[in-house]
Amino acid sequence: MVASLVVRLGRVSQPGEHTVTTTYTYSPTKSVSPMPSPAQAASPLPIETPSPSLVPPAIIIGPTPALIIPVAGVRAEQLLDTFDAARSEGRVHDAIDIPAPQDTPVLAAANGKIVKLFQSERGGMTIYELSEDQRYFYYYAHLARYVDGLAEGQEVKQGSTIAFVGDTGNAGPGNYHLHFSISIASDPKRWWEGININPYPLLKK
């Protein structure tokens, strides 16, 4: 059965039997970008501040991505929903943390293309992957290192090893985990922008 993704204004996440419903709040003074934003990561890329006329439609409907858990050996029942967890500076996590031993393989959650290998102050060593249908960005952070030969523009298959779990960025020494987030792409070329959705119900399926 094909599931649907419904995004509405507000910010609550509620998985249904065959549907994932995620709510967001938009503010004309706040950037809508996946963590970390380019400014937070000291990137030269501009941050777009949406005006009311640029706010995405109130309802976005489409098929949910068919994902695997992006850390080798982790089972669905081990996952914790940390999407709404508080973070420093009044931020909300907008992602899921998946603890695992150092150097555990990080797997491509879905078929896609590596669009950015990025060193972030908060995320440390990171990867942005664009889904095969160009609807989603998958963001992998706090990596120890990339798999040998990984490059921007490279096509990857679901389940292939792309990196290894680490504690880079602001994870904290010894706090080995993968920070994994999903955003709906506003533009497939603008990897730093998107509307965050909760990975937890998609990985628990």
Phi and psi in degrees as GROMACS dihedral restraints (atoms count N, CA, C in turn):
[ dihedral_restraints ]
;  ai    aj    ak    al  type     phi  dphi    fc
    3     4     5     6     1   -83.5    20    10
    4     5     6     7     1   128.4    20    10
    6     7     8     9     1   -88.9    20    10
    7     8     9    10     1   165.5    20    10
    9    10    11    12     1  -125.7    20    10
   10    11    12    13     1   152.4    20    10
   12    13    14    15     1  -110.2    20    10
   13    14    15    16     1   123.8    20    10
   15    16    17    18     1  -118.0    20    10
   16    17    18    19     1   124.2    20    10
   18    19    20    21     1  -117.3    20    10
   19    20    21    22     1   125.1    20    10
   21    22    23    24     1  -124.9    20    10
   22    23    24    25     1   162.8    20    10
   24    25    26    27     1   -65.1    20    10
   25    26    27    28     1   139.3    20    10
   27    28    29    30     1   124.9    20    10
   28    29    30    31     1  -161.2    20    10
   30    31    32    33     1  -159.9    20    10
   31    32    33    34     1    66.4    20    10
   33    34    35    36     1  -130.7    20    10
   34    35    36    37     1   144.5    20    10
   36    37    38    39     1  -114.8    20    10
   37    38    39    40     1   127.0    20    10
   39    40    41    42     1  -141.9    20    10
   40    41    42    43     1   103.0    20    10
   42    43    44    45     1   -74.0    20    10
   43    44    45    46     1   135.2    20    10
   45    46    47    48     1  -101.8    20    10
   46    47    48    49     1  -175.8    20    10
   48    49    50    51     1   -64.4    20    10
   49    50    51    52     1   -44.3    20    10
   51    52    53    54     1  -125.5    20    10
   52    53    54    55     1     7.4    20    10
   54    55    56    57     1  -135.7    20    10
   55    56    57    58     1   141.8    20    10
   57    58    59    60     1  -106.2    20    10
   58    59    60    61     1   121.3    20    10
   60    61    62    63     1  -112.0    20    10
   61    62    63    64     1   122.2    20    10
   63    64    65    66     1  -126.1    20    10
   64    65    66    67     1   133.8    20    10
   66    67    68    69     1  -114.1    20    10
   67    68    69    70     1   143.0    20    10
   69    70    71    72     1  -133.4    20    10
   70    71    72    73     1   153.0    20    10
   72    73    74    75     1  -108.3    20    10
   73    74    75    76     1   131.9    20    10
   75    76    77    78     1  -108.9    20    10
   76    77    78    79     1   141.4    20    10
   78    79    80    81     1  -127.9    20    10
   79    80    81    82     1   135.0    20    10
   81    82    83    84     1   -67.8    20    10
   82    83    84    85     1    -7.0    20    10
   84    85    86    87     1  -111.1    20    10
   85    86    87    88     1     8.1    20    10
   87    88    89    90     1  -125.5    20    10
   88    89    90    91     1   135.9    20    10
   90    91    92    93     1   -70.7    20    10
   91    92    93    94     1   143.2    20    10
   93    94    95    96     1  -108.6    20    10
   94    95    96    97     1    85.5    20    10
   96    97    98    99     1  -136.1    20    10
   97    98    99   100     1   150.4    20    10
   99   100   101   102     1   -66.9    20    10
  100   101   102   103     1   155.3    20    10
  102   103   104   105     1   -74.9    20    10
  103   104   105   106     1   141.0    20    10
  105   106   107   108     1   -84.8    20    10
  106   107   108   109     1   156.8    20    10
  108   109   110   111     1   -71.4    20    10
  109   110   111   112     1   157.9    20    10
  111   112   113   114     1   -56.6    20    10
  112   113   114   115     1   -36.3    20    10
  114   115   116   117     1   -67.2    20    10
  115   116   117   118     1   -40.8    20    10
  117   118   119   120     1   -63.6    20    10
  118   119   120   121     1   -30.1    20    10
  120   121   122   123     1   -95.8    20    10
  121   122   123   124     1     9.8    20    10
  123   124   125   126     1    59.0    20    10
  124   125   126   127     1    37.3    20    10
  126   127   128   129     1   -85.8    20    10
  127   128   129   130     1   146.0    20    10
  129   130   131   132     1   -74.3    20    10
  130   131   132   133     1    -7.9    20    10
  132   133   134   135     1   -70.4    20    10
  133   134   135   136     1   144.7    20    10
  135   136   137   138     1   -74.3    20    10
  136   137   138   139     1   152.4    20    10
  138   139   140   141     1   -99.8    20    10
  139   140   141   142     1   130.3    20    10
  141   142   143   144     1   -91.8    20    10
  142   143   144   145     1   124.9    20    10
  144   145   146   147     1   -97.9    20    10
  145   146   147   148     1   114.0    20    10
  147   148   149   150     1   -70.4    20    10
  148   149   150   151     1   137.3    20    10
  150   151   152   153     1   -93.3    20    10
  151   152   153   154     1   166.6    20    10
  153   154   155   156     1   -53.2    20    10
  154   155   156   157     1   -31.9    20    10
  156   157   158   159     1   -73.0    20    10
  157   158   159   160     1   -17.6    20    10
  159   160   161   162     1  -100.5    20    10
  160   161   162   163     1    -1.9    20    10
  162   163   164   165     1   -63.1    20    10
  163   164   165   166     1   134.0    20    10
  165   166   167   168     1   -59.3    20    10
  166   167   168   169     1   162.8    20    10
  168   169   170   171     1   -58.2    20    10
  169   170   171   172     1   153.9    20    10
  171   172   173   174     1   -64.0    20    10
  172   173   174   175     1   -30.5    20    10
  174   175   176   177     1  -130.2    20    10
  175   176   177   178     1   127.2    20    10
  177   178   179   180     1  -123.3    20    10
  178   179   180   181     1   124.0    20    10
  180   181   182   183     1  -121.8    20    10
  181   182   183   184     1   135.8    20    10
  183   184   185   186     1  -174.1    20    10
  184   185   186   187     1   170.2    20    10
  186   187   188   189     1   -68.3    20    10
  187   188   189   190     1   142.6    20    10
  189   190   191   192     1   -78.1    20    10
  190   191   192   193     1   146.7    20    10
  192   193   194   195     1   -69.5    20    10
  193   194   195   196     1   144.5    20    10
  195   196   197   198     1   -89.9    20    10
  196   197   198   199     1   103.5    20    10
  198   199   200   201     1  -109.9    20    10
  199   200   201   202     1   157.8    20    10
  201   202   203   204     1  -110.8    20    10
  202   203   204   205     1   160.0    20    10
  204   205   206   207     1   -65.7    20    10
  205   206   207   208     1   125.2    20    10
  207   208   209   210     1   -83.9    20    10
  208   209   210   211     1    21.0    20    10
  210   211   212   213     1  -129.4    20    10
  211   212   213   214     1   126.3    20    10
  213   214   215   216     1   -60.7    20    10
  214   215   216   217     1   134.0    20    10
  216   217   218   219     1    84.9    20    10
  217   218   219   220     1    -5.8    20    10
  219   220   221   222     1   -87.3    20    10
  220   221   222   223     1   132.2    20    10
  222   223   224   225     1   -99.0    20    10
  223   224   225   226     1   156.6    20    10
  225   226   227   228     1   -57.1    20    10
  226   227   228   229     1   -39.2    20    10
  228   229   230   231     1   -69.9    20    10
  229   230   231   232     1   -10.7    20    10
  231   232   233   234     1   -87.9    20    10
  232   233   234   235     1   -11.0    20    10
  234   235   236   237     1   -76.1    20    10
  235   236   237   238     1   147.0    20    10
  237   238   239   240     1  -122.2    20    10
  238   239   240   241     1   139.8    20    10
  240   241   242   243     1   -82.3    20    10
  241   242   243   244     1   103.4    20    10
  243   244   245   246     1  -110.4    20    10
  244   245   246   247     1    17.4    20    10
  246   247   248   249     1   -59.4    20    10
  247   248   249   250     1   -41.8    20    10
  249   250   251   252     1   -95.7    20    10
  250   251   252   253     1     8.7    20    10
  252   253   254   255     1   -65.4    20    10
  253   254   255   256     1   142.2    20    10
  255   256   257   258     1   -74.0    20    10
  256   257   258   259     1   146.0    20    10
  258   259   260   261     1  -130.6    20    10
  259   260   261   262     1   175.6    20    10
  261   262   263   264     1   -61.2    20    10
  262   263   264   265     1   158.6    20    10
  264   265   266   267     1    62.5    20    10
  265   266   267   268     1    27.4    20    10
  267   268   269   270     1    74.4    20    10
  268   269   270   271     1    13.8    20    10
  270   271   272   273     1   -81.4    20    10
  271   272   273   274     1   161.8    20    10
  273   274   275   276     1  -111.7    20    10
  274   275   276   277     1   146.6    20    10
  276   277   278   279     1   -60.0    20    10
  277   278   279   280     1   -47.4    20    10
  279   280   281   282     1    57.4    20    10
  280   281   282   283     1    32.7    20    10
  282   283   284   285     1  -163.4    20    10
  283   284   285   286     1   179.3    20    10
  285   286   287   288     1  -122.5    20    10
  286   287   288   289     1   137.8    20    10
  288   289   290   291     1   -99.4    20    10
  289   290   291   292     1   131.5    20    10
  291   292   293   294     1  -120.7    20    10
  292   293   294   295     1    98.8    20    10
  294   295   296   297     1   -66.0    20    10
  295   296   297   298     1   144.8    20    10
  297   298   299   300     1  -166.2    20    10
  298   299   300   301     1   156.8    20    10
  300   301   302   303     1   -60.7    20    10
  301   302   303   304     1   153.3    20    10
  303   304   305   306     1   -53.0    20    10
  304   305   306   307     1   138.2    20    10
  306   307   308   309     1    71.2    20    10
  307   308   309   310     1    12.6    20    10
  309   310   311   312     1   -62.9    20    10
  310   311   312   313     1   136.2    20    10
  312   313   314   315     1   -60.3    20    10
  313   314   315   316     1   134.8    20    10
  315   316   317   318     1   -97.5    20    10
  316   317   318   319     1   127.6    20    10
  318   319   320   321     1  -106.5    20    10
  319   320   321   322     1   148.0    20    10
  321   322   323   324     1   -63.3    20    10
  322   323   324   325     1   123.4    20    10
  324   325   326   327     1   -68.6    20    10
  325   326   327   328     1   -23.9    20    10
  327   328   329   330     1  -158.1    20    10
  328   329   330   331     1   168.3    20    10
  330   331   332   333     1   -62.3    20    10
  331   332   333   334     1   142.9    20    10
  333   334   335   336     1   177.8    20    10
  334   335   336   337     1  -163.5    20    10
  336   337   338   339     1  -128.5    20    10
  337   338   339   340     1   136.2    20    10
  339   340   341   342     1   -74.6    20    10
  340   341   342   343     1   114.2    20    10
  342   343   344   345     1  -103.8    20    10
  343   344   345   346     1   -19.8    20    10
  345   346   347   348     1  -156.5    20    10
  346   347   348   349     1   128.8    20    10
  348   349   350   351     1  -105.0    20    10
  349   350   351   352     1   120.7    20    10
  351   352   353   354     1  -138.1    20    10
  352   353   354   355     1   135.1    20    10
  354   355   356   357     1   -97.1    20    10
  355   356   357   358     1   115.8    20    10
  357   358   359   360     1  -117.0    20    10
  358   359   360   361     1   143.2    20    10
  360   361   362   363     1   -60.6    20    10
  361   362   363   364     1   -45.2    20    10
  363   364   365   366     1   -84.2    20    10
  364   365   366   367     1   -46.0    20    10
  366   367   368   369     1   -83.8    20    10
  367   368   369   370     1   -11.9    20    10
  369   370   371   372     1    67.8    20    10
  370   371   372   373     1  -134.2    20    10
  372   373   374   375     1   -79.2    20    10
  373   374   375   376     1   122.2    20    10
  375   376   377   378     1  -132.8    20    10
  376   377   378   379     1   163.0    20    10
  378   379   380   381     1  -133.1    20    10
  379   380   381   382     1   136.0    20    10
  381   382   383   384     1  -110.6    20    10
  382   383   384   385     1   123.8    20    10
  384   385   386   387     1  -115.6    20    10
  385   386   387   388     1   133.4    20    10
  387   388   389   390     1   -96.2    20    10
  388   389   390   391     1   131.1    20    10
  390   391   392   393     1   -64.1    20    10
  391   392   393   394     1   159.8    20    10
  393   394   395   396     1   -58.0    20    10
  394   395   396   397     1   -35.6    20    10
  396   397   398   399     1   -89.2    20    10
  397   398   399   400     1     3.6    20    10
  399   400   401   402     1    63.9    20    10
  400   401   402   403     1    22.7    20    10
  402   403   404   405     1   -94.4    20    10
  403   404   405   406     1   -23.2    20    10
  405   406   407   408     1  -134.1    20    10
  406   407   408   409     1   149.2    20    10
  408   409   410   411     1  -107.4    20    10
  409   410   411   412     1   135.3    20    10
  411   412   413   414     1  -109.6    20    10
  412   413   414   415     1   129.6    20    10
  414   415   416   417     1  -118.6    20    10
  415   416   417   418     1   124.7    20    10
  417   418   419   420     1  -117.7    20    10
  418   419   420   421     1   125.9    20    10
  420   421   422   423     1  -134.5    20    10
  421   422   423   424     1   168.2    20    10
  423   424   425   426     1    65.6    20    10
  424   425   426   427     1    30.7    20    10
  426   427   428   429     1   -73.4    20    10
  427   428   429   430     1   148.9    20    10
  429   430   431   432     1   -78.0    20    10
  430   431   432   433     1   -41.5    20    10
  432   433   434   435     1  -169.5    20    10
  433   434   435   436     1   164.0    20    10
  435   436   437   438     1   -86.6    20    10
  436   437   438   439     1   157.1    20    10
  438   439   440   441     1   -66.6    20    10
  439   440   441   442     1   147.0    20    10
  441   442   443   444     1   -55.5    20    10
  442   443   444   445     1   132.0    20    10
  444   445   446   447     1    88.3    20    10
  445   446   447   448     1    -4.3    20    10
  447   448   449   450     1   -64.4    20    10
  448   449   450   451     1   135.7    20    10
  450   451   452   453     1  -146.2    20    10
  451   452   453   454     1   153.5    20    10
  453   454   455   456     1   -63.1    20    10
  454   455   456   457     1   139.9    20    10
  456   457   458   459     1    90.2    20    10
  457   458   459   460     1    -6.8    20    10
  459   460   461   462     1   -78.4    20    10
  460   461   462   463     1   134.7    20    10
  462   463   464   465     1   -80.7    20    10
  463   464   465   466     1   136.3    20    10
  465   466   467   468     1  -126.2    20    10
  466   467   468   469     1   149.3    20    10
  468   469   470   471     1   -99.8    20    10
  469   470   471   472     1   146.4    20    10
  471   472   473   474     1   -53.4    20    10
  472   473   474   475     1   131.1    20    10
  474   475   476   477     1    91.9    20    10
  475   476   477   478     1   -11.0    20    10
  477   478   479   480     1   -76.3    20    10
  478   479   480   481     1   145.7    20    10
  480   481   482   483     1   -74.4    20    10
  481   482   483   484     1   127.0    20    10
  483   484   485   486     1  -116.6    20    10
  484   485   486   487     1   -17.6    20    10
  486   487   488   489     1  -167.9    20    10
  487   488   489   490     1  -170.7    20    10
  489   490   491   492     1  -138.0    20    10
  490   491   492   493     1   144.0    20    10
  492   493   494   495     1   -62.4    20    10
  493   494   495   496     1   137.5    20    10
  495   496   497   498     1  -144.5    20    10
  496   497   498   499     1  -160.1    20    10
  498   499   500   501     1  -137.2    20    10
  499   500   501   502     1    30.0    20    10
  501   502   503   504     1   -73.7    20    10
  502   503   504   505     1   167.8    20    10
  504   505   506   507     1    73.5    20    10
  505   506   507   508     1  -140.9    20    10
  507   508   509   510     1   -96.5    20    10
  508   509   510   511     1    20.5    20    10
  510   511   512   513     1   -61.2    20    10
  511   512   513   514     1   -35.3    20    10
  513   514   515   516     1   100.0    20    10
  514   515   516   517     1   137.6    20    10
  516   517   518   519     1   -55.9    20    10
  517   518   519   520     1   126.6    20    10
  519   520   521   522     1    83.2    20    10
  520   521   522   523     1    -4.5    20    10
  522   523   524   525     1   -89.2    20    10
  523   524   525   526     1    71.5    20    10
  525   526   527   528     1   -76.4    20    10
  526   527   528   529     1   121.1    20    10
  528   529   530   531     1  -166.5    20    10
  529   530   531   532     1   162.8    20    10
  531   532   533   534     1  -100.4    20    10
  532   533   534   535     1   124.9    20    10
  534   535   536   537     1   -90.7    20    10
  535   536   537   538     1   117.4    20    10
  537   538   539   540     1  -124.9    20    10
  538   539   540   541     1   125.5    20    10
  540   541   542   543     1  -132.1    20    10
  541   542   543   544     1   159.6    20    10
  543   544   545   546     1  -128.1    20    10
  544   545   546   547     1   135.6    20    10
  546   547   548   549     1  -132.3    20    10
  547   548   549   550     1   145.2    20    10
  549   550   551   552     1   -75.8    20    10
  550   551   552   553     1   124.3    20    10
  552   553   554   555     1   -71.0    20    10
  553   554   555   556     1   126.4    20    10
  555   556   557   558     1   -80.6    20    10
  556   557   558   559     1   -28.5    20    10
  558   559   560   561     1  -156.3    20    10
  559   560   561   562     1   123.7    20    10
  561   562   563   564     1   -58.5    20    10
  562   563   564   565     1   -19.4    20    10
  564   565   566   567     1   -90.0    20    10
  565   566   567   568     1   -10.5    20    10
  567   568   569   570     1  -109.0    20    10
  568   569   570   571     1    78.9    20    10
  570   571   572   573     1   -63.4    20    10
  571   572   573   574     1   -20.8    20    10
  573   574   575   576     1   -86.7    20    10
  574   575   576   577     1    -1.2    20    10
  576   577   578   579     1  -116.3    20    10
  577   578   579   580     1   155.8    20    10
  579   580   581   582     1   157.4    20    10
  580   581   582   583     1   173.4    20    10
  582   583   584   585     1  -108.3    20    10
  583   584   585   586     1   114.1    20    10
  585   586   587   588     1   -67.1    20    10
  586   587   588   589     1   137.2    20    10
  588   589   590   591     1  -124.7    20    10
  589   590   591   592     1   159.0    20    10
  591   592   593   594     1   -78.2    20    10
  592   593   594   595     1   118.6    20    10
  594   595   596   597     1   -71.3    20    10
  595   596   597   598     1   -23.9    20    10
  597   598   599   600     1   -55.5    20    10
  598   599   600   601     1   -55.2    20    10
  600   601   602   603     1   -64.7    20    10
  601   602   603   604     1   -25.2    20    10
  603   604   605   606     1   -75.6    20    10
  604   605   606   607     1   -33.6    20    10
  606   607   608   609     1   -82.0    20    10
  607   608   609   610     1   -20.6    20    10
  609   610   611   612     1   -83.0    20    10
  610   611   612   613     1   -10.8    20    10
